[in-house]
Amino acid sequence: NIEAVAKAINRPSIYLIKFFGQQLNKNTTVCKEKTNEKSFISGKVEEKVLQQLCMEFIEKYVLCKLCKNPETEMFSDGKKKKKKLYMKCISCGGTKEIKQLGSDKIVKYMILRL
């Protein structure tokens, strides 16, 4: 199911998995097999909680900050430790920086993967 969600929001599934792990303070694992990928979150997590976290991820890292359209692309700019993460809206053309807040390590993770 996570693959379908990731495809629909145009983000790699690993971003969602890492976000869930960070927010729940749990370990996450992704195992790649020949034709598919399996993702694991340690411990028991209710489906409702994952749905809420998925909506939070979409609000923070998918929806355009200007027009709220989900058709966005992420890119990074800058050199080495000065790299910043941006989101560009395909619909309105707006570009906004996605800032790392407090202990929010997912932004740094995404920058390293772009």
N, C-alpha and C positions, 0 to 999 in steps of 0.2 A: 504494500500500500504506500509506503514512503516514496518509492520510485515514481508512482503515478502523481503524487502530490508535488514532488520535486520537478517533474517534467512540466506540470501545469503552471508552476510559478517560475519556471526557467532558471532554476538554481540547482547546483549539484546536491544530491541527497546527503552527501557527507556534511554539508553545511547545516542541514536540519538536525542530523544526528548529533553533531558536536554541540549545537545550540541546546538541544534537549539535555544532553549530558551536563553541560555547564549550568543550566538553570536548575536542574534537579540535583546537582552535586553528585552525579553518578558516573561511573566509567562507561565508555562507549567503545564498541568494536565494530569494524566493518570487514567482512570476509568476502573476498572476490572469488567467485568460481567461474568456470568456463563461460556460461551464458548469463549468469545472474549474480547479484550482489546481496548478501545477507547482512543486516544490521542488528546489533544487539545493544540493549541498555541494561546494565546490571541491576538486579533487584526487581521488585514488582512496581509497575506504574499503571495507574488507571487510564483507560482510553480517554476519558473526559479531560484529564490533566494534559495528555499529549495533544488533544485537540485545541485546548486553550493556548498551549505553548506554540503550536503551529500558527495560530492566529496572531500571536504576539510577534513571531518571526516575520510573518507576512507584513504586519504593520510597520515593523522597524526596518526590514531589509528588502522588501519587494515593492510596496506601494510608493508611487511618486509622492514626494512631500508637497508638491504644488497642486497637482490635479487628482491625486489618489488613484490613478490608473495603475494597474499591475504590470503593464508592459514596460519593464525597465531592464537595463543591463548594468552590470557592475564592472568597474575598471579601477585600476590603481594608477597613481601618478607620483613621481618623486623618485629619489634615489635612496637605496638601502634603508637606513633607520628613519628616514624622513618621509617614507612612502605614506600616502593617504588613500583611503578608499572612497570612491565616488559611485553614485548611482545616476544614470542618465535615463530620462523618460523618452521612449520611442514616440509617444503620443504628442506631448507638448514641447519636447526638446529641452526641458529643464534639467539642470545638473545640480546635485547637492552632495556635499561631503557627508559621509557617514562617520561620525566621531565615535571613538572608543570611550565608553563611560565607565568610570571606576574599575571594577574587576572584570569588565566585559572583554573576555579574551577572544571572542568569536570574530571580532573585527580584525584583529591581528592575524588570526588563522586564515581568514578570507584573503587578506592582502598577500600573505605568503603563497596562496594557491592560485592567484591570478597571474 
